[in-house]
Amino acid sequence: MNEVCKNYDKVKNPISKLQGKPKIAYFSMEIGIDEHIPTYSGGLGILAGDTIKSCADLNVPLVGITLLSEKGYFYQKLDKEGNQRELPINFSVSNFLKLLPTRTIIKIEDRDVFLRSWLYQYRGINGYLIPVFFLDSNINENDSRDRNLTKYLYGGDNKYRLAQEIILGIGGVRMLKNLGYTTIDKYHMNEGHAALGTLELYKEFNNVEKVREQCVFTTHTPVAAGHDQFDILEAKHMIGDLLPESIIEEIKFEDKLNMTRLALFFSHYINGVAKKHKEISQQMFPGYSIQSITNGVHASTWVSKPFQNLFDEHISGWHSDPYMLRSAFSINKNEIWKKHLDAKKILIDFVNDRYNVGMNYNDFTIGFARRQTEYKRPELLISDPERLKEIAKNVGPIQIIYSGKAHPNDETGKKSIKKIFDTMKSINDSIKITFIHNYNMTIGKIITAGVDLWLNTPRRPMEASGTSGMKAAHNGVPQFGTLDGWWIEGCIENITGWSIGPEKTEDDKSDDEIDKNDLYNKLETWIIPKFYNDRDNWIRTMRSCIAINASFFNTNRMVQQYVLNAYFI
């Protein structure tokens, strides 16, 4: 039994102690709760959705608060050269959400902004329902600029962003009360976007310690530049008298209102999302006690249909208790391989039908799918095309499947996509490469289940956690990645996957040249030969991914830690 389970057993089921009490309010700018509801951009939103799903499975009395973002993040259109265009998503809200009559009012720049909410209910494995409320400003009482405030996720300029955070934080707290949630035990901020809600609580209690007792803050950003901050004068103008002068010095950074510092100031429990991320966050904010709860994924959501059938046959109860996936060690390796081929066939057929690339079922296939941005180094694998071609020629055929969006303002990320397209054209006679457009939950599930190897190459120490490799592990797919984020905890060399970079490098910043050479060397001498020439041991690694990593890196374990350490105190 791992340490988490030992600690959890010391308390007589802390989750049961929450039953019947007022609910926990979980605030997140984006929540990826359903693949048909495009109100998410990536990892943060998917984590929020998976958290809510596990809370429902475990009967944790929680409510979710987010923004409607009815036009989504964006629909990604790529031309033949790899140029990205961002289009609004056409989403029929009423097909999936129920409009509620309840409304609330906030002030932005001293004008009234009216908000309504839409309801989505997620039903857990035992029938427990968790409501998620989507805040919407697109109503007749508002003028055109305010009606647009909840249309685009992470859209617009800093002023638009601050207005959205006023809606999420202040508007979210007020909406909950109007909906009848008048006695909330804990307000959990998933990143600093909802931090302004603490000011609404401070207005109510006029007591810093009272607010702290109720607030929990999870930070996801290990880089100072990634924390939202706004010009202090503009913030005062937009927020008004809810921003008290008495705490300004505590929540400023570089003379700006810093949302992370605001959340830190008003929270009794603060955590990073991996053990290494805790260390980085503690260095960034030395005045606060920061804990760690490593992220996970919702097992039932991310296990592909072939593997669901396999687990249902051999591991009764894994849906409600993913720790039972530890029993995967007892599953026959041939059965695991057969289910992997079924999942791989789904992916290869999808790619060939959509892009006519002629990929093969039996060729070694590498997957890289995530936000396309410079620090994640999407080009590292293809940075030396000639070396890659030699490896494919001498060791065995290679196929590569990419996917992911670049932020509309991230020109470097967009150039990375173009570079992939350029390489695709130049080496496609030797190595088949494709880039799947408009990455989303559906595509993510197909790729993480269907490739043979999951690649993750962030520069240390810029990956807070990462969860795509956890999804792959739930389908028996090993990860090959930089020792950063969750992979420091999940990588057992040659057992659950492989590390990129020299041994014990997690405390050093990444060196692109060293990492590139290590990546190619391990592909050539360890990984691809094992796949083609030692299939029995390859499947043993796949089985270890499930039994060791999937059994731990799931949101059921994660939620139990939040209940024990943050909610139930």
N, C-alpha and C positions, 0 to 999 in steps of 0.2 A: 504494500500500500504506500503511495507517495505521500510527501509531507503535507500537501494540501488536504488530502483525505484524512490524514491523522488529525490535523487541526480542526477540520470540520466535524469530526466525530466527537471531539472533546465537548462541543456544545450539543445539547439534545436537539438536533435539527433546527438551526437558527431560523430557517425559512418558515417553519411552522409557527414560530413566535411572532411572525409578522402578520399572520392570518387575522383578519378582522380589524386590524389597525388601519389608520389613514394611509393613503397610498404614497408611494415614492414617485416623484415627478422626474422624468428623464428628458432633458432638453438636448436637442441636437439640430444643427442647421440643416442637416440632410439625414434622411432615414430611408435606406433601401430595404423596404419590408416586402415588396412584391415586384417581380420582374416587369409587370405591366404598368407600374406606377413610377415614372422616370424622375422622381424627385431626389436624385442622388448623383454624385459625380464619380465616386470611387470608394477607396478603403474606409474612410470615416463613416460614410453613410451605410455601407454594407455592414460594418461592425455594429452600428446602431441597430440596424434591422435584426442582425443575428442575436444581439443582446436581448431585444424585446421577445424574440421567438423563444429563447431559452428561459426567460422569465415566465412566459406563458406555460412552457413545459413543466416548470418547477413551481407553478402557482405563486409566484412572487407578485404582490399587489402593486403594480407599477402602471403609470400612464406615460405615454410618449407625447412630446410636444415638438413640432417642427414647422417649417414653412411649406406652403403649398407648392411653390415653384412650378406653376402650371405649364410653363414653356420649357421646363427641365433645365439641365446644364447646357447641353446643345446636342443636336444630331450632327455627327461627323460625316462630312462628304470629302472623299479623297479623289483627286483626278489621277491620270496615268503617271504623272510625275511625282505624286505623293504630296501635292499641295493640299493643305487642309482648309476646308470651308466650314463655318459653323452656322447651322440652320436651327431655327426654333423647332421644338418637338411638338407635333400635333397630338395632344393628349385630351381625351374626353373625360374630364374629372368625374362627372356624375355616373360614369359607367362603373367606377370602382370605389367612390367615396360617397358618404351620405352627408348632405348639407344639414347643419343644425341651426335652429332658430336663435341660439344664444349668440350675443354680440358683446363686445367691449370697446372701450375708447382709450386711446393713448394720445399723447401730444408729441408732435415733432415740429421743431421750430415754432412752438407756441400755437400751432393749429391742431384742431382735433382731427385724428385719423381713426376711422371706424374699422373694426376687424370682425370677421366672422370665422367660423371654423367648420371644417369637414371632418367626418369621423371614418376611421378605418378600424376594424376589430380583427385582431389576430387570435385564432383559436389554437391553444396548445394541445399537446398530444392527449391530455386527459380532459379536454373540453374547456379548460380555463381560458377566459377571454381577457385580452389586454387591449384597451382602447388607445389609438394614436390619433391625436388631433392636429390637423393641418391648418395653420393660420393663413387667412386670405384677406387682402386689403382691396380686392377688385370688386368693389360694391358702389352703388350709385351715389351714396352720400359723400364719397371722396372725389377730389378733383383728379384729373388724368395722371398727374405725376405720382400721386399716392396710390392710385389704382394699379400702377405698374410695379409697386415695391415688392410684391411677392410673386412676380412672374418669372424672374430669371435667377437661378441659383448661382451665386458668386458673380452676378452680372454688374455692369455699371462701374462707376468710379467710387472713391472712398466715401463720398457723401451718401451714395446709394447703399453701400455696404453698411455704414453706420445706421442708416434708417432701418435696414433689415434686422440688425442686431437689437435695435430698440424694440422692434415688433416681436422678435423671438423671446427676448429676456423679459422686458417689462410687460409687453402684451401677453406673453405666455403665462406669467404669474397671474395677471388679472383675469385672463380667460378661464384659467383653472377654477378660480374662486367663483366666477359667474356660472360655471358649469356644475358647481356644487361641491368641488373638492376644497373644502374650507379648512381642513386640518391635515396638511401634508407633513409627514415626518421628515422626509429628506428631499432636497432639490439637488439632482445630480446633473452637473454641467459636463456634457461630452465635448470637450474643447472650450475655448474661451468665448465663442460666439454668443453664448447666452448669459454672459457675466453681468450684463446690465440688470438682469432680474434680481440680483442681490441688492441693488439700490431700491427697488420696489419693496423688498422685504425690510430693508433698513428704514424706509419711510414708515412702515407699519409698526416695527418694534422699537425703533429709535435706540437700538442696543446692538453694538457690534457682536458681542458674544452670543446673543440670542440668534442672530443671523448665522453665525459660524456653526452653531449647534446643528443647523438644518442643512448646511451646504456641503456638497461633495464635488470635487473637481478632478477631472481626468484630462491631463495634457497629452497631446499627441505630437508635439513639434519640438525636435531637438536643435533647431536652428533659430537664433534670435530674430532673424529677418522674417521668419514665418509667423510670428505672433502679431495678431491684429493690433494696430495702434492708430490713433486719430489725433489730429491737431486739437490741442486742449481748448482753444477758444471756440473752434467750430463745434466741438463736442458739447461745451457748455451751452452754446446757442441752440443746438438741436435737442439736447436732453432737458435743459431747463433746470428748475430747482431740485430735481431729483439727484443731482450730482453735488453733494455737500462739500463745501470748502475744507471742512475739517479732515477729510481723508485724501485730499488731492495729492499730497506729497507721497503718500503710501502707494499710490496706484499709477504714478507717472513714470515714464522712462524716456529719456532724451526729450523731456518737456512735452511729451505726448501722453494722452490717456491710453494706457496699455491694458488690453482686455485680459491678458493672462495674469498680470499683477492684480487686477481687480478681483478676479476669481480666486487667486491665491490668498488675498487679504481676507476674504469673507468665508473661507472654507476651513472646516475642522479636519477634513481628510483630503489629502492630495495624492494622486498617484500617476506615475508614468506607466507605459504600456508594455514594458519589458524590463528585465533586470538592468540591462545596460542603459536603457533610456532613463531609468531612475537615476543612475549615476550622472548622466549628462545633465538632466534637469536639476539635480541638486547642485551641480557646479554653476549652472546658469542662475539659480535662485537660492543662494546659500542661506538666506534668512528663514527658510521654511523647511519643515520636515516633510520630505516627499517619499512615498512608499512605491512599491511596484506591484501591479497585477498584470501579468502577461496576457495579451489578447488571445482570442480563440475564434473559432468559426462554428456556426450551427451545423452540427453533424448531419442531421436529416436533410437540410437544404442542399449541402454541397457534395454529398455522396451520390454518385451517378446511379442510374437505374440498374445497370448490371451488378454493381457492388451492393446496392441495397438488397437485391435479391440474394446475393451471396451471404450477406450478414444476417438477413432474416432467416436463412436456412440454418446457419451455424451459431449465431450469437443472439439468442432470444433476449429482448429487452434493451438492445443497444440504442434505440431511438430515445428512450427516456433516460438512459444512463450510458453515455458514450464511453465512460471508463471501461465498460465491458469489452470494448474493442481490443483490450489487452489480450483477449482470448483468440485473436486472429493468428497467434503463433500456432494454434492447433489446426488451422485450415490447410488442406493439401495445396501444395504450390501449383500443381497443374490447374486446379480450380481458379486460383488467383489469376494465373496467366490467361486462362480462357476469358474471364470477365474483363481483364484489361484489353484483350483484343476486341471484345465487343464494344467497349467504350472508345477504343481507338478507331474502330471502323466508323462509328458515328461521326467523329471529328473529321476523319479523312474524307468521308463522303460529303460532309458539309462543305469543306474547303474546295474539293474538286467540283462539286455542283455549282458553287458560287463563283469560283475564280478560274476554273478550267486549267489547273496547274499539273494535273497528272501525278499527284502524290501516291505513294505505295503504302499498303498496309504493313508491310514487313520492314520498312526502312526505319532506322533510328531517327526519332523525331523529337526536336527540342522546342519547348514553348517559352515565350517571353511575352507576357501581357500585363500591362499596368500603365499608369500615367506616364506619358512620354515626356520626360524632363531630364535635364542634363545630369543631375546627380545620380540618377538611376542607371546611367551609362547603357542605354539600349544598343549602342553601336559597338560595345566592347567585343561581343562575339564575332562580329564581321569586320573588325578593324584591320585584320590582315587576311584578305580574301584568298590570297595565294596559299597561305599556310592552311587555311581551312579546306581548300580544295585538295591539297596534298593529303591531309588527314582522311578525307572522304575517299580518296583514291586508294590509299594504302591500307586503311583499317576497315572501312565499310561505309556504305551510303549514309548521307546525312540529309535530313529535311528540317526546315526551321519555320515555325509559325509565330508571327508577331501579331500583336493587337494593342490598342491603347490610344487615348486621346491626349493631345497637348493642350494646355490651357490656352484660351484665345489670345492672351497677351504674352505667351511664352514663345518667343521667336526661336530660341535655341532648341526647344522641344520640337517645334515644327520642322526645323532643319534636320533633326535626327530622323524624323519620319521620311523626309526626302532622301537622306543618305541610305536608309534601308531600301527604298524603292530603287535607287541608283544601283546598289549592290545586287539587288534582286535581278535586275536586267543583265548585269555584267557576268554573273556566275551561274545563272539559271540552267546552263547546259551541264554543269557539274553538281550543283546543289540546288534543290528545289526550295524556294523561299516564297512565302506569301504573307500578306498583311491583311488581317480581317478588319474591315471597316466598322466603325461605330460600336466599340467595345461596350458591353453591358453585362448584366447578371447572367442572361441566357448564354451568351458567348463565353463568358468566364467559366461557367460550369462545364461547358463542352470541352474547352481547352484544358482546364486543369485536370480533367478526368482522362483525356484522350492522348496526351503526349507521353513520351517515354521518360523524359527528363524535364524538370522545371528549373529554369535559369533565373537567378536573381542577383544583380550585380551593383547594388548601391555603393556609393563611396562612404566609407566609414568616416564619422559616426552619424550619418545623416538619416538613417532609416530608424524611425522610432520603434516600429515593430515589424509591420508587414504581415499579411495574412494569406496571400495567394498560395504560398508554399504549404500552408496548413491545409488548404483546400485540396491541393495536389496529394498531400500525404493521406488524406481520407480516402483517396482512390488508389493508394499504393504507388504513387508516382514520387520518386526520390527528387530532392532538391540539390542543385549545384549552385552554391551561393557564397557571397561575401559574408564573413563573420561579423554581422551587425544585426541589430534588432533581435527578433525571436530566434534567428538561426544560431546565435551563440548558444542558446539553451537547447535547440533541437538537433543540432548536427552532431552525430556520432560518426566519425569518419569511416566511410566504406560500409557502414551499417545502416544508417538512415539517409545517407547522401554524402556529399563532398563539399569541402570548403574551397573558396578561391582566395589565394594569397598565402604567404608563408605562415607556418604554424604559429599560434599564439600572437596573432596580429591585431586582435580586436581593440587594443588600446592605442594603436597607431592609425594615422590617417592613411587612406588608400593611395597607392602609387599605381597609376594606370598601366605603366609598362610592365611592372612586376606582376600585376594581376592578370594582364593579358597573356603573358608567357605561361603563368601557372594554369590559366584556364585551358590554353591549347595543349599544354603538356599532359594535364590530367585527362582531357578528352582523348588524347592520342594513346596514352600508355595505360590508363586505368579504366575509364568509364566505357568508351565505345567497345574496346576489346571484351570487357565483361559482358556487355549486352549481347554481342554476336557470338562469342566463343565460350562463355560460361553462364549459360542461361539459367541453370539451376541456382547459382549464387546470386544472379541478378534478381530472380524472383524472391530469394530469401531477403534481399534488401527491400524489395517492395513490401513484403510481409512485415518487416520490421518498421517500416514507415507507418503502417496502420497500427500495429500493436503498441509501439512506443510513442510516436508523435500524435497520431489521431486520438488516442485514448486520453491524452493530456491537453493538447492545444485545441480545446473546444470551448464554446461559450457556456456550457453547463458548468464546467469547472470554474470558469471565470466569474460567472454570476454568483456561485457559491462563495467565492472569495470576497466579492463586493458585499454580499449580505453579512458575512461574518466580520469583515474588517471595517466597512464603511457605513452600512445601513443599520446593522444591529449592534449597537454599542451601549 
